[in-house]
């Protein structure tokens, strides 16, 4: 099934729409700066049509997928998940996804823009294995919520998610509607996802808004992502990057057996360092163009994402990207084509 075949009517109406991560979605409902405030201090609601679910069935599913990804699948408790990379033999990152153990099946979650490539990559390694991968894009519709008031808002809507652990998936009944709720991982403690069938998703969205959730679009979510230092595959993580360079060590399990690319990951771990690392940039004045910056014929920094965000002193421009470790000066300030950029340990602020 191609992404062009998957279509859902908007659940949150009245917004400006456009493309985001492989899907037509709401970009904004009001000023993105105002929507960011709901993400920071209230409860924001947004559609997840740019996220995708894939079911994995068959008696060999656990053993097979455990050998495909960077984190444990075999030792996942039922209804718990883990963040993973899919690597090539050279240890480069071909995609990222979450894997959830649903007992009789596995559930994968990733961006809609990655689904076709990841499915094609994984299917190449189904040889004699009893494994089937199914894009569930027409079976489930997702809503996301985040912000410090999210659990309170969910409770008012009839979902007590207060005991949900990070990357736990649990089923709830809201009236006669079945809802799968997922809590975010360590970088997104106030992030919740609700997946239900398309016929009931609109009513669920209305109930959550009535309970106090404020609609936001992808433009505000991008600012929130940058402030929380969360890399995006396709922008900040590419197929030329190595896992440890990204700083996302929660995607790696060093105690599991062999998987594709594991030799490179273990070699980097045993040597104890990488040459560059994922970092934040705070720019003085206008941000430079996205791209690489060189000195003496060698790349010393790369900016991969730029966001304009509000602050007490007005708007500021921040970025995500990479810096060569041996190029970091004592004052942690770089000059990028005439723009002063201060290196900032991520996150800029936390989702707490």
RODO-2510 file (C-alpha; in nm, 4 decimals, decimal comma):
residues 352
     n   res          X          Y          Z
     1     x     0,0000     0,0000     0,0000
     2     x     0,1461     0,3375    -0,0959
     3     x     0,1106     0,6535     0,1067
     4     x    -0,1005     0,8038    -0,1743
     5     x    -0,3685     0,5410    -0,1029
     6     x    -0,4070     0,6488     0,2592
     7     x    -0,6379     0,9425     0,3163
     8     x    -0,8290     1,0708     0,6163
     9     x    -1,0603     1,3685     0,6385
    10     x    -0,9290     1,6350     0,8791
    11     x    -1,0355     1,5753     1,2385
    12     x    -0,9430     1,9274     1,3506
    13     x    -1,1037     2,1743     1,1146
    14     x    -1,0323     2,5393     1,0475
    15     x    -0,6559     2,5202     1,0184
    16     x    -0,4112     2,6083     0,7426
    17     x    -0,3061     2,2828     0,5793
    18     x     0,0059     2,1653     0,3994
    19     x     0,2600     1,8852     0,3726
    20     x     0,4400     1,7611     0,6826
    21     x     0,6424     1,4384     0,6984
    22     x     0,4682     1,2741     0,4072
    23     x     0,1101     1,3728     0,4891
    24     x    -0,1342     1,6565     0,4294
    25     x    -0,1981     1,7970     0,7755
    26     x    -0,2787     2,1098     0,9732
    27     x     0,0121     2,3541     0,9790
    28     x    -0,1516     2,6106     1,2095
    29     x    -0,4843     2,7248     1,3546
    30     x    -0,3700     3,0612     1,4930
    31     x    -0,0282     3,2178     1,5377
    32     x     0,2243     2,9339     1,5838
    33     x     0,3828     3,1294     1,8704
    34     x     0,0474     3,1188     2,0526
    35     x     0,0077     2,7487     1,9790
    36     x     0,3549     2,6846     2,1206
    37     x     0,2319     2,8211     2,4531
    38     x    -0,0314     2,5445     2,4658
    39     x     0,2443     2,2900     2,4072
    40     x     0,4566     2,4424     2,6824
    41     x     0,2016     2,5168     2,9544
    42     x    -0,1374     2,3661     2,8692
    43     x    -0,2664     2,0700     2,6704
    44     x    -0,2298     2,0766     2,2930
    45     x    -0,4063     1,8427     2,0529
    46     x    -0,2941     1,7610     1,6994
    47     x    -0,3605     1,5050     1,4307
    48     x    -0,1161     1,2202     1,3791
    49     x    -0,1855     1,1563     1,0114
    50     x     0,1893     1,2021     0,9545
    51     x     0,2537     0,8985     1,1749
    52     x     0,1967     0,5414     1,0602
    53     x     0,1354     0,2033     1,2233
    54     x     0,2577    -0,1284     1,0844
    55     x     0,1508    -0,4668     1,2173
    56     x     0,3998    -0,7557     1,2333
    57     x     0,2548    -1,1060     1,2592
    58     x     0,3755    -1,4632     1,2102
    59     x     0,5425    -1,7121     1,4420
    60     x     0,8967    -1,5903     1,3607
    61     x     0,8185    -1,2193     1,4110
    62     x     1,0099    -1,1670     1,7386
    63     x     1,3285    -1,3500     1,6419
    64     x     1,3287    -1,1949     1,2935
    65     x     1,2722    -0,8330     1,4010
    66     x     1,5144    -0,8672     1,6941
    67     x     1,7850    -0,9324     1,4322
    68     x     1,6807    -0,6317     1,2210
    69     x     1,6830    -0,3401     1,4678
    70     x     1,9187    -0,1828     1,7225
    71     x     1,7167    -0,2319     2,0411
    72     x     1,5717    -0,5368     2,2091
    73     x     1,2548    -0,6947     2,0749
    74     x     1,2924    -1,0368     2,2346
    75     x     1,2937    -0,8949     2,5900
    76     x     1,0158    -0,6383     2,5482
    77     x     0,7377    -0,6936     2,8052
    78     x     0,3859    -0,7196     2,6663
    79     x     0,2382    -0,3744     2,5915
    80     x     0,5736    -0,1983     2,6232
    81     x     0,7790    -0,0371     2,3483
    82     x     1,1326     0,0702     2,2584
    83     x     1,2853     0,3214     2,0187
    84     x     1,4985     0,1684     1,7414
    85     x     1,7125     0,2413     1,4399
    86     x     1,7271     0,0309     1,1257
    87     x     2,0857     0,0232     0,9954
    88     x     2,2678    -0,0911     0,6875
    89     x     2,5752    -0,3153     0,7055
    90     x     2,7987    -0,0062     0,7353
    91     x     2,6100     0,1077     1,0464
    92     x     2,4389     0,4010     0,8726
    93     x     2,0818     0,4822     0,9751
    94     x     1,8152     0,3850     0,7222
    95     x     1,5220     0,4861     0,9438
    96     x     1,3846     0,5056     1,2958
    97     x     1,0762     0,3529     1,4534
    98     x     0,9146     0,2404     1,7768
    99     x     0,8484    -0,1301     1,8349
   100     x     0,5676    -0,2375     2,0715
   101     x     0,5039    -0,5912     2,1935
   102     x     0,1290    -0,6573     2,1646
   103     x     0,1453    -1,0203     2,2710
   104     x     0,0223    -1,2019     1,9607
   105     x     0,1769    -0,9401     1,7297
   106     x     0,4251    -0,6552     1,7155
   107     x     0,3303    -0,2972     1,6365
   108     x     0,5700    -0,0595     1,4604
   109     x     0,5254     0,3182     1,4579
   110     x     0,7165     0,5595     1,2369
   111     x     0,6645     0,8637     1,0157
   112     x     0,4395     0,8181     0,7142
   113     x     0,7272     0,9467     0,4963
   114     x     0,9433     0,6493     0,6023
   115     x     0,6944     0,3655     0,5647
   116     x     0,7545     0,2607     0,2054
   117     x     1,1347     0,2632     0,2377
   118     x     1,1379     0,0846     0,5734
   119     x     0,8916    -0,1819     0,4620
   120     x     1,0903    -0,2468     0,1450
   121     x     1,4142    -0,2680     0,3462
   122     x     1,2717    -0,5040     0,6081
   123     x     1,0936    -0,7281     0,3581
   124     x     1,4199    -0,7963     0,1770
   125     x     1,5315    -0,9904     0,4833
   126     x     1,2237    -1,2115     0,5106
   127     x     1,3693    -1,5254     0,3555
   128     x     1,2218    -1,8444     0,5012
   129     x     1,0745    -1,6636     0,8027
   130     x     0,7045    -1,6778     0,8870
   131     x     0,6560    -1,3008     0,9071
   132     x     0,4018    -1,0640     0,7573
   133     x     0,4149    -0,6826     0,7592
   134     x     0,0886    -0,4897     0,7173
   135     x     0,0484    -0,1135     0,6823
   136     x    -0,2410    -0,0281     0,9162
   137     x    -0,2952     0,3208     0,7732
   138     x    -0,6606     0,2611     0,6902
   139     x    -0,7377     0,0761     1,0151
   140     x    -0,6422     0,3353     1,2764
   141     x    -0,6571     0,7131     1,3064
   142     x    -0,4333     0,8910     1,5564
   143     x    -0,4575     1,1984     1,7768
   144     x    -0,1640     1,3380     1,9725
   145     x    -0,1686     1,5411     2,2903
   146     x     0,1108     1,6985     2,4883
   147     x     0,1731     1,9616     2,7541
   148     x     0,1789     1,9617     3,1354
   149     x    -0,2024     1,9549     3,1612
   150     x    -0,2493     1,6542     2,9327
   151     x    -0,3238     1,3834     3,1905
   152     x    -0,5793     1,6136     3,3542
   153     x    -0,7430     1,6807     3,0164
   154     x    -0,7504     1,3105     2,9304
   155     x    -0,9136     1,2336     3,2647
   156     x    -1,1903     1,4861     3,1963
   157     x    -1,2459     1,3138     2,8600
   158     x    -1,2838     0,9740     3,0282
   159     x    -0,9285     0,8326     2,9973
   160     x    -0,7211     0,7857     3,3133
   161     x    -0,3693     0,7709     3,1690
   162     x    -0,1941     0,8884     3,4853
   163     x    -0,0431     0,5443     3,5569
   164     x     0,0744     0,4863     3,1998
   165     x     0,4523     0,4325     3,1947
   166     x     0,6889     0,5694     2,9253
   167     x     0,6373     0,3783     2,5980
   168     x     0,3530     0,1759     2,7420
   169     x     0,0487     0,1026     2,5245
   170     x    -0,2854     0,0338     2,6900
   171     x    -0,6437    -0,0081     2,5746
   172     x    -0,9227     0,2092     2,7127
   173     x    -1,2964     0,2184     2,6514
   174     x    -1,4509     0,5620     2,6132
   175     x    -1,8172     0,4832     2,6096
   176     x    -1,8409     0,2071     2,3508
   177     x    -1,5297     0,3243     2,1621
   178     x    -1,2027     0,1273     2,1942
   179     x    -0,8928     0,3464     2,2158
   180     x    -0,5259     0,2460     2,2191
   181     x    -0,3243     0,4975     2,4232
   182     x     0,0544     0,5274     2,4017
   183     x     0,2692     0,7390     2,6322
   184     x     0,5828     0,9049     2,4932
   185     x     0,9373     0,8098     2,5824
   186     x     1,1996     0,9821     2,7931
   187     x     1,2236     1,2889     2,5680
   188     x     0,8445     1,3332     2,5654
   189     x     0,7031     1,2524     2,9122
   190     x     0,3817     1,4529     2,8583
   191     x     0,3218     1,3123     2,5089
   192     x     0,0226     1,0836     2,4576
   193     x    -0,1182     0,9241     2,1439
   194     x    -0,4729     0,7943     2,1032
   195     x    -0,5402     0,5518     1,8176
   196     x    -0,8940     0,4513     1,7253
   197     x    -1,0991     0,3709     1,4161
   198     x    -1,1696     0,6513     1,1716
   199     x    -1,5456     0,6440     1,2346
   200     x    -1,5005     0,7530     1,5981
   201     x    -1,1872     0,9691     1,5742
   202     x    -1,3742     1,2930     1,5013
   203     x    -1,6011     1,2511     1,8033
   204     x    -1,2970     1,1712     2,0167
   205     x    -1,1241     1,4901     1,9000
   206     x    -1,4344     1,6951     1,9851
   207     x    -1,4509     1,5383     2,3317
   208     x    -1,0861     1,6230     2,4004
   209     x    -1,1292     1,9832     2,2856
   210     x    -1,4361     2,0153     2,5087
   211     x    -1,2200     1,8823     2,7945
   212     x    -0,9683     2,1655     2,7418
   213     x    -0,7246     2,0593     2,4668
   214     x    -0,6181     2,3373     2,2264
   215     x    -0,5621     2,2511     1,8566
   216     x    -0,2103     2,3146     1,7259
   217     x    -0,0433     2,2556     1,3918
   218     x     0,2861     2,1236     1,2624
   219     x     0,4567     2,4659     1,2654
   220     x     0,4233     2,4907     1,6450
   221     x     0,5185     2,1236     1,6819
   222     x     0,8407     2,1931     1,4919
   223     x     0,9308     2,4731     1,7372
   224     x     0,8484     2,2434     2,0290
   225     x     1,0628     1,9668     1,8727
   226     x     1,3586     2,2009     1,8393
   227     x     1,3311     2,3315     2,1949
   228     x     1,3211     1,9752     2,3256
   229     x     1,6217     1,8756     2,1125
   230     x     1,4440     1,5895     1,9351
   231     x     1,6018     1,4955     1,5994
   232     x     1,3799     1,4224     1,2997
   233     x     1,4650     1,1448     1,0566
   234     x     1,5143     1,2922     0,7097
   235     x     1,6336     1,6265     0,8511
   236     x     1,8632     1,5696     1,1478
   237     x     1,9212     1,1973     1,1061
   238     x     2,0089     1,0751     0,7568
   239     x     2,1416     0,7600     0,5954
   240     x     2,4957     0,8935     0,6233
   241     x     2,4814     0,9287     1,0038
   242     x     2,6007     0,6780     1,2644
   243     x     2,3835     0,5990     1,5695
   244     x     2,6134     0,7319     1,8417
   245     x     2,6645     1,0595     1,6531
   246     x     2,2937     1,1371     1,6959
   247     x     2,3084     1,1138     2,0763
   248     x     1,9988     0,8892     2,0771
   249     x     2,1484     0,6156     2,2919
   250     x     1,7981     0,5063     2,3992
   251     x     1,7773     0,3431     2,0550
   252     x     2,0717     0,1110     2,1261
   253     x     2,0955    -0,2088     2,3286
   254     x     2,4547    -0,3231     2,3792
   255     x     2,3601    -0,6561     2,5393
   256     x     2,1653    -0,8093     2,2515
   257     x     2,3130    -1,0388     1,9898
   258     x     2,3937    -0,9672     1,6289
   259     x     2,1852    -0,7421     1,4083
   260     x     2,2530    -0,5609     1,0824
   261     x     2,5142    -0,2896     1,1465
   262     x     2,5905    -0,4140     1,4996
   263     x     2,9626    -0,4586     1,4315
   264     x     3,0034    -0,0856     1,3594
   265     x     2,7965     0,0173     1,6625
   266     x     3,0052    -0,2060     1,8889
   267     x     3,3321    -0,0814     1,7382
   268     x     3,2354     0,2788     1,8157
   269     x     3,1321     0,1814     2,1696
   270     x     3,4572    -0,0040     2,2377
   271     x     3,6642     0,2928     2,1197
   272     x     3,4641     0,5188     2,3474
   273     x     3,4033     0,8154     2,1211
   274     x     3,2770     0,9527     1,7927
   275     x     3,4238     1,2406     1,5935
   276     x     3,1094     1,4528     1,5927
   277     x     2,7972     1,4875     1,8032
   278     x     2,4398     1,6130     1,7799
   279     x     2,3998     1,9549     1,9416
   280     x     2,1962     2,2720     1,9634
   281     x     2,2888     2,6100     1,8142
   282     x     2,1731     2,9498     1,9383
   283     x     2,2344     3,2162     1,6757
   284     x     2,3138     3,5840     1,7253
   285     x     2,0894     3,7607     1,4763
   286     x     1,9685     3,5770     1,1681
   287     x     2,0446     3,2094     1,1320
   288     x     2,2760     3,0870     0,8564
   289     x     2,1570     2,8595     0,5776
   290     x     2,1074     2,4936     0,6578
   291     x     2,4124     2,2945     0,5530
   292     x     2,7777     2,2165     0,6246
   293     x     3,0477     2,4629     0,7323
   294     x     3,4128     2,4053     0,6542
   295     x     3,7520     2,5392     0,7539
   296     x     4,0783     2,4248     0,6016
   297     x     3,8910     2,1855     0,3736
   298     x     3,7288     1,9991     0,6634
   299     x     3,3685     2,0136     0,7877
   300     x     3,3569     2,1351     1,1484
   301     x     2,9800     2,1923     1,1866
   302     x     2,6514     2,1173     1,0138
   303     x     2,3139     2,2818     1,0762
   304     x     2,0227     2,0494     0,9955
   305     x     1,7142     2,2296     1,1385
   306     x     1,6357     2,5926     1,2189
   307     x     1,3442     2,7247     1,4269
   308     x     1,2373     3,0790     1,5238
   309     x     1,0997     3,0616     1,8776
   310     x     0,9723     3,3154     2,1333
   311     x     1,1739     3,4118     2,4397
   312     x     1,1562     3,6719     2,7171
   313     x     1,3736     3,9047     2,5076
   314     x     1,1655     3,8507     2,1930
   315     x     1,2113     3,6007     1,9154
   316     x     1,5322     3,4035     1,8826
   317     x     1,6618     3,1615     1,6240
   318     x     1,7862     2,8227     1,7291
   319     x     1,9104     2,5230     1,5370
   320     x     1,9904     2,1548     1,5603
   321     x     2,2829     1,9855     1,3955
   322     x     2,6296     1,8432     1,4429
   323     x     2,9663     1,9732     1,5549
   324     x     3,3052     1,8091     1,5203
   325     x     3,4169     1,7469     1,8791
   326     x     3,7765     1,8585     1,8285
   327     x     3,6504     2,1859     1,6752
   328     x     3,4620     2,3043     1,9851
   329     x     3,6349     2,6180     2,1226
   330     x     3,6613     2,6926     2,4933
   331     x     3,3886     2,9573     2,4772
   332     x     3,1654     2,7203     2,2744
   333     x     3,0986     2,9875     2,0121
   334     x     3,1476     2,9136     1,6427
   335     x     3,1400     3,1436     1,3437
   336     x     2,9253     3,0002     1,0648
   337     x     2,9706     3,2116     0,7520
   338     x     2,9735     3,5306     0,9561
   339     x     2,7003     3,4247     1,2012
   340     x     2,7914     3,3702     1,5655
   341     x     2,6510     3,0408     1,6900
   342     x     2,6692     2,9340     2,0541
   343     x     2,6717     2,5594     2,1117
   344     x     2,3970     2,4514     2,3536
   345     x     2,3647     2,1152     2,5258
   346     x     2,0250     1,9688     2,4395
   347     x     1,7468     2,0123     2,5193
   348     x     1,7023     2,3903     2,5168
   349     x     1,4070     2,3277     2,7466
   350     x     1,2353     2,0135     2,8687
   351     x     0,8845     1,8777     2,8248
   352     x     0,8053     1,8639     3,1950
***
